[in-house]
Amino acid sequence: MRKWRSVIGVWVVALVVLAWGITFAEDVIKVGVMFSLTGVGAPTGTKQRDGALLAIDEVNAAGGIKIGDKVYKIEAVVRDDETKPDVAVRRYREFIEEGIRLMVLGTFAHVTTAINEQALDGSALVIASNSIEEKVFRKENKAPYFATSQGAVDAIGRMTAEYVIKTFNPKYVIACLPDYAYGHGVAVGLRQVYEKHPDIKLEFIWTPVGTPDFTSYILKIIESKPDVVQMGQWGTDAIEILKQSYELGLSKHTKIFFNAIVASLAAGIPPEALDNITMGMWLYHDLRNLKDKDPATYENSQRILKLWMEKYNDVPDVMAAYAYIAMKELLRGIELAQSTEPEKVWQALQENPEFMSFKGPAWWRPDGRPFYKYAYFIGIGKGADERLDQWDFAEIIDFFETEALCLPLEEMGYK
């Protein structure tokens, strides 16, 4: 009898522990986090992961998310898309099979575009944190609950073209861009602006992703003698083309405008190769230039910068900042919706579109893109002698408050 009592006691304890385990599991909301942690996108993807996780840490430290009478902690399920669309699709399906239907992801444009196609059935709410081609956001192409915290690559083309024309008054421009979705989206935006200036010659040079030696492309630019070359490579390609442009003396022959630079890429480029290069940036970690103009934006950016330094002993990369924004908005949507259902979270964000971001006031559009008051920043690269610390690679000289960030909703198929 004593033996049976012991056995029964063990089973009772086991059932209680199991019940507690279920309770604990139910007190956790799992969200998918997927970036390029290996492959060409790894220098950026690892930083994006850190940004998303910091947002989760911040929410959990504040107590979590309250839904009804219960409070939930957030748990990230992190996966690597390996900078490959087919791998990303498999990981996405794994999330769905595991019941994870809320995700923050996206390092390379062609990978994120593949995820939009998977989400067309409304199976998940996805907030990408990278920029992709604007055509994806047209009503007939976009998954019902697909968004991006960054925007469309076409906007990079429009905004940088506007700046180049206004600032350098060129007659001949070469756009040296990567030959995949990101580069082609930028090209669309460039054409939209340059077509309005028929007196300016615009020529394209395309470089394959993963090009180890850009010498032939750089020499072609030198031989062509444009007034400005607008470059737009990404990942390790961006590091290599800027290094090699310096080694071949490209800046002695033409003005270099690099369309989109981020801290993780700048860290791999010798200071002399960035010295006096004009660069477009979605964001820069040091927004002291807004301190007097917009104290609220400056103070919020300083708060996030402090969190970042305490957590990672590093400054937030632009792409990491967008991953942070994406996750904060996903979690805000859950609490507003009082639900983890993709449709309800999406609707809650659409009904409460305004939010304060790392880069200032913003609001969600029906096409899944936020409009930021400060759309884009322009910086001048600093040489080694000008840098105050290891992260101080540029000085912000201008910023865009422009409608060029997004095409009108009517043009995107929305009324």
C-alpha positions as CSV (number, residue, x, y, z in Angstrom):
1,M,0.0,0.0,0.0
2,R,2.8,2.4,0.9
3,K,4.4,1.7,-2.5
4,W,1.2,2.6,-4.3
5,R,0.8,5.8,-2.3
6,S,4.4,6.7,-3.3
7,V,3.6,6.1,-7.0
8,I,0.4,8.0,-6.8
9,G,2.2,10.8,-5.0
10,V,4.8,11.0,-7.8
11,W,2.1,11.2,-10.5
12,V,0.2,13.9,-8.6
13,V,3.4,16.0,-8.3
14,A,4.1,15.3,-12.0
15,L,0.6,16.5,-13.0
16,V,0.9,19.6,-10.9
17,V,4.3,20.4,-12.4
18,L,2.8,19.8,-15.9
19,A,-0.1,22.0,-15.1
20,W,2.2,24.8,-13.9
21,G,4.3,24.4,-17.0
22,I,1.2,24.9,-19.1
23,T,0.2,27.9,-17.1
24,F,3.7,29.4,-17.5
25,A,3.7,28.6,-21.2
26,E,0.3,30.3,-21.5
27,D,1.8,33.4,-19.8
28,V,4.3,33.8,-22.6
29,I,3.6,35.3,-26.1
30,K,6.0,33.9,-28.6
31,V,7.0,36.1,-31.6
32,G,9.1,35.2,-34.6
33,V,12.4,36.9,-35.2
34,M,14.2,36.1,-38.4
35,F,17.2,37.9,-40.0
36,S,20.3,37.0,-42.1
37,L,22.6,35.8,-39.3
38,T,24.9,34.1,-41.9
39,G,25.6,34.7,-45.5
40,V,26.2,38.1,-47.2
41,G,23.6,39.8,-44.9
42,A,25.2,38.7,-41.6
43,P,27.0,42.0,-40.8
44,T,23.6,43.7,-40.8
45,G,21.3,40.8,-39.8
46,T,23.0,40.2,-36.5
47,K,22.6,43.8,-35.5
48,Q,18.9,43.7,-36.5
49,R,18.4,40.7,-34.2
50,D,19.9,42.7,-31.4
51,G,17.5,45.6,-32.1
52,A,14.4,43.3,-32.0
53,L,15.6,41.6,-28.8
54,L,16.3,44.9,-27.1
55,A,12.7,46.0,-27.7
56,I,11.4,42.8,-26.2
57,D,13.7,43.3,-23.2
58,E,12.4,46.8,-22.7
59,V,8.8,45.7,-22.7
60,N,9.4,42.7,-20.4
61,A,11.4,44.9,-18.0
62,A,8.4,47.2,-17.8
63,G,6.2,44.2,-16.8
64,G,5.2,42.7,-20.1
65,I,1.9,43.0,-22.0
66,K,-1.4,43.0,-20.3
67,I,-4.3,41.3,-22.1
68,G,-7.5,41.3,-20.0
69,D,-6.6,40.4,-16.5
70,K,-3.4,38.6,-17.4
71,V,0.1,39.9,-17.9
72,Y,2.3,38.2,-20.5
73,K,6.0,38.2,-21.1
74,I,7.3,38.2,-24.6
75,E,9.6,35.4,-25.9
76,A,11.5,35.6,-29.1
77,V,12.0,32.6,-31.3
78,V,15.0,33.5,-33.4
79,R,15.9,31.9,-36.7
80,D,18.4,32.5,-39.5
81,D,17.3,33.0,-43.1
82,E,20.9,32.6,-44.3
83,T,20.4,35.5,-46.8
84,K,18.4,33.0,-49.0
85,P,14.8,33.3,-50.0
86,D,14.2,29.5,-50.0
87,V,15.6,29.2,-46.5
88,A,13.5,32.1,-45.3
89,V,10.3,30.5,-46.7
90,R,11.1,27.2,-44.8
91,R,11.7,29.1,-41.6
92,Y,8.4,31.1,-42.1
93,R,6.5,27.8,-42.5
94,E,8.2,26.5,-39.3
95,F,6.9,29.5,-37.5
96,I,3.4,28.9,-38.8
97,E,3.5,25.2,-37.9
98,E,4.5,26.1,-34.3
99,G,1.6,28.6,-34.0
100,I,3.8,31.7,-34.2
101,R,1.9,34.1,-36.4
102,L,3.5,37.4,-35.4
103,M,6.9,38.1,-36.8
104,V,9.6,40.7,-37.2
105,L,12.2,39.9,-39.9
106,G,14.0,41.0,-43.1
107,T,17.6,41.9,-44.0
108,F,17.8,41.6,-47.8
109,A,15.0,42.8,-50.1
110,H,14.6,39.7,-52.2
111,V,14.3,37.5,-49.1
112,T,11.6,39.7,-47.5
113,T,9.7,39.9,-50.8
114,A,9.5,36.1,-50.8
115,I,8.0,36.2,-47.3
116,N,5.3,38.7,-48.5
117,E,4.3,36.1,-51.1
118,Q,4.0,33.4,-48.4
119,A,1.8,35.7,-46.2
120,L,-0.7,36.5,-49.0
121,D,-3.1,34.0,-47.4
122,G,-3.2,36.2,-44.2
123,S,-1.6,33.4,-42.1
124,A,0.6,35.9,-40.2
125,L,1.3,39.5,-39.4
126,V,4.8,40.3,-40.6
127,I,6.6,43.6,-39.9
128,A,9.8,43.7,-41.9
129,S,12.5,46.0,-40.8
130,N,14.3,46.5,-44.1
131,S,13.3,48.4,-47.3
132,I,11.9,46.5,-50.3
133,E,10.6,47.5,-53.7
134,E,7.6,49.8,-53.6
135,K,5.6,47.6,-55.9
136,V,5.3,45.1,-53.1
137,F,3.1,47.6,-51.2
138,R,0.6,48.1,-54.0
139,K,-2.7,46.8,-52.9
140,E,-2.9,44.0,-55.4
141,N,0.6,42.7,-54.4
142,K,0.8,43.2,-50.6
143,A,-0.1,40.5,-48.1
144,P,-3.1,41.7,-46.0
145,Y,-1.0,41.9,-42.7
146,F,2.4,42.8,-44.1
147,A,4.3,46.0,-43.2
148,T,7.7,47.4,-42.9
149,S,9.1,49.8,-40.4
150,Q,11.6,51.2,-42.9
151,G,9.8,51.7,-46.2
152,A,10.5,51.2,-49.9
153,V,13.9,51.2,-51.6
154,D,12.3,53.3,-54.4
155,A,12.2,56.1,-51.9
156,I,16.0,55.9,-51.5
157,G,16.2,56.6,-55.2
158,R,13.8,59.5,-55.1
159,M,15.3,61.2,-52.1
160,T,18.9,60.8,-53.1
161,A,18.2,61.9,-56.7
162,E,16.5,65.0,-55.4
163,Y,19.5,65.8,-53.2
164,V,22.1,65.2,-55.8
165,I,20.3,67.4,-58.4
166,K,19.8,70.2,-55.9
167,T,23.2,70.1,-54.4
168,F,25.6,69.2,-57.2
169,N,23.7,70.4,-60.3
170,P,25.1,67.5,-62.4
171,K,24.8,67.0,-66.2
172,Y,25.9,63.3,-66.2
173,V,25.2,60.8,-63.4
174,I,26.1,57.1,-63.2
175,A,24.1,54.9,-60.8
176,C,26.2,51.9,-59.8
177,L,23.7,49.6,-58.2
178,P,23.5,45.9,-57.1
179,D,21.7,43.6,-59.5
180,Y,18.9,42.3,-57.4
181,A,15.6,43.5,-55.9
182,Y,17.1,46.2,-53.7
183,G,19.1,47.8,-56.5
184,H,16.3,47.6,-59.0
185,G,13.9,49.3,-56.6
186,V,16.3,52.1,-56.0
187,A,16.6,52.5,-59.8
188,V,12.9,52.9,-60.1
189,G,13.0,55.8,-57.7
190,L,16.0,57.4,-59.5
191,R,14.2,57.2,-62.8
192,Q,11.1,58.8,-61.4
193,V,13.1,61.9,-60.5
194,Y,15.7,62.1,-63.3
195,E,13.0,61.7,-66.0
196,K,11.8,65.1,-64.9
197,H,15.2,66.5,-65.7
198,P,15.9,65.5,-69.4
199,D,19.0,67.7,-69.5
200,I,20.7,65.3,-67.1
201,K,22.1,62.0,-68.5
202,L,21.5,59.0,-66.2
203,E,23.4,55.8,-66.9
204,F,23.3,52.5,-64.9
205,I,26.0,50.1,-64.0
206,W,24.9,46.8,-62.4
207,T,27.1,44.7,-60.1
208,P,26.3,41.1,-59.1
209,V,25.7,40.3,-55.4
210,G,28.9,38.9,-53.8
211,T,31.3,40.6,-56.3
212,P,34.8,40.2,-54.8
213,D,36.5,42.6,-57.2
214,F,34.9,45.8,-58.3
215,T,37.9,47.0,-60.3
216,S,36.4,46.8,-63.7
217,Y,33.3,48.6,-62.7
218,I,35.2,51.4,-60.9
219,L,37.5,51.8,-63.9
220,K,34.5,52.1,-66.2
221,I,33.2,54.9,-64.1
222,I,36.5,56.7,-64.1
223,E,36.7,56.4,-67.9
224,S,33.1,57.6,-68.3
225,K,33.8,60.8,-66.3
226,P,30.4,61.4,-64.8
227,D,29.8,64.5,-62.5
228,V,28.4,62.2,-59.8
229,V,28.3,58.5,-59.2
230,Q,25.4,57.3,-57.0
231,M,26.4,54.0,-55.4
232,G,24.0,51.6,-53.6
233,Q,25.6,48.3,-52.8
234,W,24.7,46.5,-49.6
235,G,26.2,44.1,-47.0
236,T,29.8,43.1,-47.6
237,D,29.5,44.4,-51.2
238,A,29.2,48.0,-49.8
239,I,32.3,47.6,-47.8
240,E,34.3,46.2,-50.7
241,I,33.3,48.8,-53.3
242,L,34.0,51.7,-51.1
243,K,37.4,50.3,-50.1
244,Q,38.3,49.6,-53.7
245,S,37.0,53.0,-54.8
246,Y,39.4,54.6,-52.4
247,E,42.3,52.4,-53.5
248,L,41.7,53.3,-57.2
249,G,41.2,57.0,-56.4
250,L,37.7,57.3,-57.7
251,S,36.9,60.4,-55.7
252,K,39.7,62.3,-57.6
253,H,37.7,61.8,-60.8
254,T,34.0,62.2,-59.7
255,K,31.8,63.0,-56.8
256,I,30.8,59.9,-54.9
257,F,27.3,59.8,-53.3
258,F,26.7,56.6,-51.4
259,N,22.9,56.1,-51.3
260,A,22.5,54.3,-48.0
261,I,25.2,53.6,-45.3
262,V,24.8,52.1,-41.9
263,A,27.1,51.7,-38.9
264,S,27.7,48.0,-39.3
265,L,29.0,48.6,-42.8
266,A,30.9,51.8,-41.9
267,A,32.7,49.8,-39.2
268,G,34.3,47.6,-41.9
269,I,35.5,50.5,-44.1
270,P,38.8,52.3,-43.4
271,P,38.2,55.9,-42.3
272,E,40.2,57.3,-45.2
273,A,37.8,55.5,-47.6
274,L,34.8,57.3,-46.1
275,D,36.5,60.7,-45.7
276,N,34.4,63.4,-47.4
277,I,32.1,60.9,-49.0
278,T,28.5,62.2,-49.1
279,M,26.1,59.5,-47.8
280,G,22.4,59.0,-47.4
281,M,21.1,57.5,-44.2
282,W,17.8,56.3,-43.0
283,L,19.0,57.3,-39.5
284,Y,22.1,58.1,-37.6
285,H,22.6,57.3,-33.9
286,D,23.7,60.9,-33.0
287,L,20.8,63.3,-33.6
288,R,22.3,66.2,-31.7
289,N,21.5,68.4,-34.8
290,L,17.8,68.1,-33.8
291,K,18.4,69.0,-30.1
292,D,17.1,72.6,-30.5
293,K,14.7,72.0,-33.4
294,D,12.9,69.0,-32.0
295,P,13.8,68.3,-28.3
296,A,11.2,65.4,-28.0
297,T,12.8,63.5,-30.8
298,Y,16.3,64.2,-29.6
299,E,15.5,63.1,-26.0
300,N,13.8,59.9,-27.2
301,S,16.7,59.0,-29.4
302,Q,19.1,59.6,-26.4
303,R,17.0,57.3,-24.2
304,I,17.2,54.5,-26.8
305,L,20.9,55.1,-27.4
306,K,21.5,54.8,-23.6
307,L,19.6,51.5,-23.5
308,W,21.6,50.2,-26.4
309,M,25.0,51.1,-25.0
310,E,24.1,49.5,-21.7
311,K,23.0,46.3,-23.4
312,Y,25.5,45.9,-26.2
313,N,28.2,48.5,-25.5
314,D,27.6,49.7,-29.1
315,V,25.6,52.2,-30.9
316,P,22.4,51.2,-32.8
317,D,23.0,50.5,-36.4
318,V,20.3,52.0,-38.7
319,M,18.9,48.6,-39.5
320,A,19.0,47.6,-35.9
321,A,17.0,50.7,-35.1
322,Y,14.4,49.8,-37.6
323,A,14.2,46.3,-36.1
324,Y,13.7,47.9,-32.7
325,I,11.0,50.1,-34.1
326,A,9.3,47.1,-35.8
327,M,9.2,45.0,-32.6
328,K,8.0,47.9,-30.5
329,E,5.2,48.5,-32.9
330,L,4.3,44.8,-33.1
331,L,4.1,44.7,-29.3
332,R,2.1,47.9,-29.1
333,G,-0.3,46.4,-31.6
334,I,-0.8,43.3,-29.5
335,E,-1.6,45.4,-26.4
336,L,-3.9,47.7,-28.3
337,A,-5.7,44.8,-29.9
338,Q,-5.8,42.8,-26.7
339,S,-5.1,39.8,-28.9
340,T,-2.4,38.0,-30.8
341,E,-4.6,37.4,-33.9
342,P,-2.8,38.9,-36.9
343,E,-6.0,40.6,-38.2
344,K,-6.8,42.2,-34.9
345,V,-3.3,43.4,-34.3
346,W,-3.1,44.9,-37.8
347,Q,-6.5,46.7,-37.3
348,A,-5.4,48.1,-33.9
349,L,-2.3,49.7,-35.5
350,Q,-4.4,51.1,-38.4
351,E,-6.9,52.6,-35.9
352,N,-4.0,54.0,-33.7
353,P,-1.4,54.8,-36.3
354,E,0.6,57.5,-34.6
355,F,3.7,56.7,-32.6
356,M,7.0,58.2,-31.5
357,S,10.0,56.4,-33.0
358,F,13.8,56.5,-32.7
359,K,13.7,59.0,-35.6
360,G,10.8,61.1,-34.4
361,P,7.0,61.3,-34.9
362,A,5.6,58.7,-37.3
363,W,2.3,57.2,-38.4
364,W,1.2,54.1,-40.2
365,R,-0.3,54.3,-43.7
366,P,-2.9,51.8,-45.0
367,D,-0.3,50.2,-47.3
368,G,1.8,49.0,-44.4
369,R,4.4,51.7,-44.4
370,P,5.1,54.4,-41.8
371,F,5.6,58.0,-42.8
372,Y,8.3,59.5,-40.7
373,K,8.6,63.3,-40.1
374,Y,12.3,63.0,-40.7
375,A,12.4,60.7,-43.7
376,Y,16.1,60.6,-44.5
377,F,19.4,62.1,-43.3
378,I,22.5,63.2,-45.3
379,G,26.0,62.9,-43.8
380,I,29.6,63.6,-44.7
381,G,32.0,60.8,-44.0
382,K,34.8,61.6,-41.4
383,G,38.4,60.7,-41.7
384,A,40.3,59.2,-38.7
385,D,41.5,62.6,-37.4
386,E,37.9,64.0,-37.1
387,R,36.3,61.1,-35.3
388,L,35.5,61.4,-31.6
389,D,35.1,57.7,-31.1
390,Q,34.9,54.4,-33.0
391,W,31.3,55.1,-34.0
392,D,31.6,58.7,-35.1
393,F,31.9,58.0,-38.9
394,A,29.8,60.9,-40.2
395,E,28.5,64.4,-39.6
396,I,24.8,65.0,-40.3
397,I,24.5,68.0,-42.6
398,D,20.9,67.8,-43.8
399,F,17.7,65.8,-43.4
400,F,14.6,65.3,-45.5
401,E,11.1,66.3,-44.5
402,T,9.7,65.2,-47.8
403,E,6.7,63.5,-49.4
404,A,9.2,61.7,-51.6
405,L,9.4,59.0,-48.9
406,C,6.1,57.4,-50.2
407,L,4.0,57.6,-53.3
408,P,0.5,58.9,-52.7
409,L,-1.9,56.2,-51.6
410,E,-4.1,56.7,-54.7
411,E,-1.1,55.6,-56.8
412,M,-0.6,52.5,-54.6
413,G,-4.2,51.4,-55.2
414,Y,-5.7,52.7,-52.0
415,K,-8.6,55.2,-51.8
